[in-house]
């Protein structure tokens, strides 16, 4: 398989119709600071500074697929509660068809509430559906049998919260098989994988695979042995085992398998890597790609995810860009990535420039950013932007400039923009502080209106 074939396999997929079935959750984050211990008990008192709510569980797969450009439908259950209302609101805001989400009486919506002080996770509070509360299986199956035939692929995101009974999983598999629609399963932790019989493929992670087969996966021999056991038990066409920073295994049979290594040297956080693999496999199969092509793009997406802290989604263009230029520093992001991943617990400090003739003076200027004790973002004009303004391309191309800047300790993120100035970027990022060199103090800043609109403080640093 050559590079043009791989690139075309993803590039040609426009907007496949994909049904996500599974346990919908709400991830609620409270960020704050701790400066005292409670007089009531020896526990920290956190003063909440900021809160955020995001889709979690199967909702994370929904976000991945939506960011890739798929037409996403979702099927699941929420309760008649505030958490359920928020889940449905977030689905609507992201343009997802949630007509398959059933609002059930006496059903607790799933909530994961994380409390974070600085970089320290103090507590996670979970609210889960009561296992004794039956979910509306007949309504689910009726919707699935009506909807699956019109889809290009189905992904089942099973977190074991009681939503997906054996009968429901069997109905999904049968409907997919009868209509020649690929059904992908991201399984719960269980010793009985036969409940996913006749799925096109399932994608357990290392821990789930070990629980299913009863032994540790210490090396490739163990992984292949486990894959053979699971495939024969479940009667799958394909099996993919997600191995986080070690990549993944694509297994079609004892003589037909591929280990795909992760394409990264930096590993910051493996959270979300499994969902990235599931999402890309489903997206590619929905677009009629070969399984080998699907596996390649799945491991590339996972490699990108583990370079970032927290759960992130990537667009098709971002994946293609990584494919074209190879691994870069995790600090270098597109404007879209940056906006999705800005920290909530630190003030954002922003500066921008051409940086086309980088000197020791530039380095001293950027090192001063550390004095502001924030999250430092450096935006650089793209080659195209500089050529338009200077009449010739820069001496160092945008990738070389971004790599040099990303190596500076004081710089947390580098972003490249195509516009003449950074006004649009400032409006999107909404930094607390914008930094300029001292010689700009008496000049008219092109970003002046954007700085005023966002309420950012303007700081001037000495230049060298």
HUMO-V952110 format. One record per residue. RES is the residue in one small letter. PHI is phi in degrees with one decimal (NA if undefined). Layout:
BEGIN
res=RES phi=PHI
res=RES phi=PHI
END
This chain:
BEGIN
res=x phi=NA
res=x phi=-94.3
res=x phi=-59.3
res=x phi=-57.6
res=x phi=-63.1
res=x phi=-62.6
res=x phi=-63.0
res=x phi=-63.4
res=x phi=-58.1
res=x phi=-84.1
res=x phi=-60.3
res=x phi=-76.6
res=x phi=-78.4
res=x phi=-97.7
res=x phi=-149.4
res=x phi=-65.7
res=x phi=-92.2
res=x phi=-125.0
res=x phi=-98.5
res=x phi=-103.8
res=x phi=-117.2
res=x phi=164.6
res=x phi=-82.1
res=x phi=-82.3
res=x phi=-135.4
res=x phi=-114.3
res=x phi=-95.5
res=x phi=-108.6
res=x phi=-114.4
res=x phi=-116.7
res=x phi=-104.6
res=x phi=-163.9
res=x phi=-137.6
res=x phi=-117.8
res=x phi=-134.5
res=x phi=-158.0
res=x phi=-103.0
res=x phi=-63.8
res=x phi=-74.0
res=x phi=-84.7
res=x phi=-163.4
res=x phi=-75.9
res=x phi=-132.2
res=x phi=-71.9
res=x phi=-102.3
res=x phi=-100.6
res=x phi=-89.6
res=x phi=-74.8
res=x phi=-104.6
res=x phi=-156.0
res=x phi=-132.5
res=x phi=-149.1
res=x phi=-130.5
res=x phi=-137.4
res=x phi=-70.5
res=x phi=-130.3
res=x phi=62.3
res=x phi=-60.7
res=x phi=-64.0
res=x phi=-67.9
res=x phi=-64.4
res=x phi=-55.9
res=x phi=-65.6
res=x phi=-58.1
res=x phi=-68.4
res=x phi=-64.3
res=x phi=-64.9
res=x phi=-70.4
res=x phi=106.7
res=x phi=-75.1
res=x phi=-86.4
res=x phi=-107.8
res=x phi=-114.6
res=x phi=-130.5
res=x phi=-127.9
res=x phi=-173.7
res=x phi=-135.5
res=x phi=-127.9
res=x phi=-90.7
res=x phi=-87.8
res=x phi=-140.5
res=x phi=-61.1
res=x phi=-61.8
res=x phi=-62.0
res=x phi=-60.3
res=x phi=-67.9
res=x phi=-58.8
res=x phi=-66.2
res=x phi=-64.6
res=x phi=-65.7
res=x phi=-61.6
res=x phi=-64.3
res=x phi=-62.5
res=x phi=-96.8
res=x phi=69.2
res=x phi=-96.0
res=x phi=-77.5
res=x phi=-109.7
res=x phi=-64.6
res=x phi=-90.3
res=x phi=-89.2
res=x phi=-90.1
res=x phi=-96.0
res=x phi=-108.0
res=x phi=-66.8
res=x phi=57.3
res=x phi=-111.3
res=x phi=-86.7
res=x phi=-68.8
res=x phi=-84.6
res=x phi=-129.7
res=x phi=-119.0
res=x phi=-109.3
res=x phi=-104.2
res=x phi=-113.3
res=x phi=-127.9
res=x phi=-110.3
res=x phi=62.7
res=x phi=-103.8
res=x phi=-103.2
res=x phi=-80.7
res=x phi=-81.7
res=x phi=-163.0
res=x phi=-122.8
res=x phi=-108.2
res=x phi=-110.2
res=x phi=-121.1
res=x phi=-117.7
res=x phi=-58.6
res=x phi=-67.9
res=x phi=-59.6
res=x phi=-82.4
res=x phi=-83.1
res=x phi=-71.2
res=x phi=-92.1
res=x phi=-74.0
res=x phi=-60.8
res=x phi=-64.2
res=x phi=-62.6
res=x phi=-61.0
res=x phi=-64.2
res=x phi=-59.8
res=x phi=-64.4
res=x phi=-63.8
res=x phi=-66.5
res=x phi=-78.6
res=x phi=-95.9
res=x phi=-55.4
res=x phi=-58.5
res=x phi=-95.9
res=x phi=-102.2
res=x phi=-91.6
res=x phi=-166.8
res=x phi=-128.9
res=x phi=-122.8
res=x phi=-103.7
res=x phi=-107.1
res=x phi=-103.5
res=x phi=-98.3
res=x phi=70.2
res=x phi=-91.6
res=x phi=95.3
res=x phi=-70.3
res=x phi=-100.5
res=x phi=-78.4
res=x phi=-57.9
res=x phi=-65.0
res=x phi=-67.1
res=x phi=-62.9
res=x phi=-64.7
res=x phi=-65.4
res=x phi=-63.6
res=x phi=-61.1
res=x phi=-65.7
res=x phi=-66.1
res=x phi=-64.1
res=x phi=-65.3
res=x phi=-66.6
res=x phi=-107.6
res=x phi=54.0
res=x phi=-113.3
res=x phi=-64.0
res=x phi=-119.1
res=x phi=-107.9
res=x phi=-119.9
res=x phi=-104.5
res=x phi=-79.5
res=x phi=-72.4
res=x phi=-78.4
res=x phi=-154.2
res=x phi=-95.8
res=x phi=-116.7
res=x phi=-82.2
res=x phi=-65.4
res=x phi=-65.4
res=x phi=-102.4
res=x phi=-58.2
res=x phi=73.0
res=x phi=-68.6
res=x phi=-65.2
res=x phi=-156.7
res=x phi=-125.1
res=x phi=-132.2
res=x phi=-74.9
res=x phi=-91.4
res=x phi=-58.7
res=x phi=-63.6
res=x phi=-65.2
res=x phi=-65.1
res=x phi=-60.9
res=x phi=-64.8
res=x phi=-72.9
res=x phi=-99.4
res=x phi=84.8
res=x phi=-147.3
res=x phi=-75.7
res=x phi=-97.2
res=x phi=-86.3
res=x phi=-152.6
res=x phi=-63.2
res=x phi=-61.5
res=x phi=-64.5
res=x phi=-63.3
res=x phi=-65.9
res=x phi=-61.6
res=x phi=-64.0
res=x phi=-62.3
res=x phi=-64.6
res=x phi=-62.1
res=x phi=-65.8
res=x phi=-64.2
res=x phi=-69.2
res=x phi=-70.0
res=x phi=-96.7
res=x phi=58.1
res=x phi=-100.7
res=x phi=-73.8
res=x phi=-136.3
res=x phi=-132.0
res=x phi=-121.7
res=x phi=-106.7
res=x phi=-81.9
res=x phi=-118.0
res=x phi=51.3
res=x phi=-67.2
res=x phi=-94.3
res=x phi=90.3
res=x phi=-155.6
res=x phi=-113.1
res=x phi=-102.5
res=x phi=-123.0
res=x phi=-107.1
res=x phi=177.1
res=x phi=-57.1
res=x phi=-107.0
res=x phi=-138.3
res=x phi=-150.3
res=x phi=-141.9
res=x phi=-92.3
res=x phi=-112.2
res=x phi=-74.7
res=x phi=-65.9
res=x phi=-95.8
res=x phi=-156.1
res=x phi=-100.1
res=x phi=-108.0
res=x phi=-123.4
res=x phi=-105.9
res=x phi=-163.9
res=x phi=-89.9
res=x phi=-62.4
res=x phi=93.0
res=x phi=-65.2
res=x phi=-63.6
res=x phi=-65.3
res=x phi=-64.0
res=x phi=-62.3
res=x phi=-58.2
res=x phi=-64.7
res=x phi=-68.8
res=x phi=-57.0
res=x phi=-66.5
res=x phi=-59.4
res=x phi=-69.0
res=x phi=-67.5
res=x phi=-63.6
res=x phi=-90.7
res=x phi=68.0
res=x phi=-77.0
res=x phi=-67.4
res=x phi=-62.7
res=x phi=-65.0
res=x phi=-65.9
res=x phi=-60.1
res=x phi=-65.4
res=x phi=-60.4
res=x phi=-67.9
res=x phi=-63.7
res=x phi=-70.4
res=x phi=-67.0
res=x phi=-62.5
res=x phi=-63.3
res=x phi=-61.5
res=x phi=-72.3
res=x phi=-63.1
res=x phi=-73.5
res=x phi=-83.8
res=x phi=-122.2
res=x phi=-83.4
res=x phi=88.5
res=x phi=-90.1
res=x phi=-131.5
res=x phi=-116.9
res=x phi=-124.7
res=x phi=-80.2
res=x phi=-61.6
res=x phi=-63.3
res=x phi=-66.5
res=x phi=-65.8
res=x phi=-65.0
res=x phi=-63.9
res=x phi=-63.2
res=x phi=-61.2
res=x phi=-71.8
res=x phi=-106.9
res=x phi=80.1
res=x phi=-69.2
res=x phi=-124.8
res=x phi=-61.2
res=x phi=-63.4
res=x phi=-74.1
res=x phi=-86.5
res=x phi=-135.4
res=x phi=-77.4
res=x phi=-56.0
res=x phi=-65.3
res=x phi=-60.2
res=x phi=-60.7
res=x phi=-61.6
res=x phi=-77.8
res=x phi=-121.2
res=x phi=-62.0
res=x phi=-69.1
res=x phi=-91.8
res=x phi=-96.6
res=x phi=-127.9
res=x phi=-69.2
res=x phi=-91.6
res=x phi=-110.7
res=x phi=-127.2
res=x phi=-143.2
res=x phi=-149.2
res=x phi=171.6
res=x phi=-71.8
res=x phi=49.5
res=x phi=-90.1
res=x phi=-131.2
res=x phi=-65.6
res=x phi=-129.7
res=x phi=-61.1
res=x phi=-62.2
res=x phi=-60.1
res=x phi=-63.9
res=x phi=-63.4
res=x phi=-58.9
res=x phi=-70.0
res=x phi=-62.7
res=x phi=-67.4
res=x phi=-57.2
res=x phi=-60.1
res=x phi=-67.5
res=x phi=-87.7
res=x phi=53.0
res=x phi=-126.8
res=x phi=-99.4
res=x phi=-92.5
res=x phi=-111.2
res=x phi=-112.0
res=x phi=-104.4
res=x phi=-122.1
res=x phi=-67.4
res=x phi=-69.1
res=x phi=-56.9
res=x phi=-63.1
res=x phi=-64.1
res=x phi=-67.4
res=x phi=-61.1
res=x phi=-66.2
res=x phi=-89.6
res=x phi=-105.1
res=x phi=84.3
res=x phi=-155.4
res=x phi=-70.6
res=x phi=-70.2
res=x phi=-61.6
res=x phi=-103.6
res=x phi=-72.6
res=x phi=-60.6
res=x phi=-68.5
res=x phi=-64.4
res=x phi=-64.6
res=x phi=-63.9
res=x phi=-64.4
res=x phi=-62.2
res=x phi=-67.5
res=x phi=-67.8
res=x phi=-79.9
res=x phi=-82.0
res=x phi=-57.4
res=x phi=-71.9
res=x phi=-94.0
res=x phi=-92.6
res=x phi=-144.7
res=x phi=-123.3
res=x phi=-132.4
res=x phi=-106.7
res=x phi=-129.0
res=x phi=-95.5
res=x phi=-70.3
res=x phi=-67.9
res=x phi=-133.6
res=x phi=-96.1
res=x phi=-57.1
res=x phi=-61.3
res=x phi=-65.0
res=x phi=-62.7
res=x phi=-64.9
res=x phi=-76.1
res=x phi=-80.2
res=x phi=53.9
res=x phi=-69.9
res=x phi=-79.7
res=x phi=-136.0
res=x phi=-115.0
res=x phi=-109.9
res=x phi=-130.1
res=x phi=-72.1
res=x phi=-56.4
res=x phi=-70.6
res=x phi=-83.7
res=x phi=-57.7
res=x phi=-101.3
res=x phi=-105.7
res=x phi=-82.7
res=x phi=-81.8
res=x phi=-63.8
res=x phi=-93.2
res=x phi=-54.4
res=x phi=-64.6
res=x phi=-64.8
res=x phi=-63.4
res=x phi=-64.9
res=x phi=-60.0
res=x phi=-86.9
res=x phi=75.2
res=x phi=-72.5
res=x phi=-84.1
res=x phi=-99.5
res=x phi=-115.4
res=x phi=-115.0
res=x phi=-105.6
res=x phi=-60.4
res=x phi=-112.9
res=x phi=-119.9
END
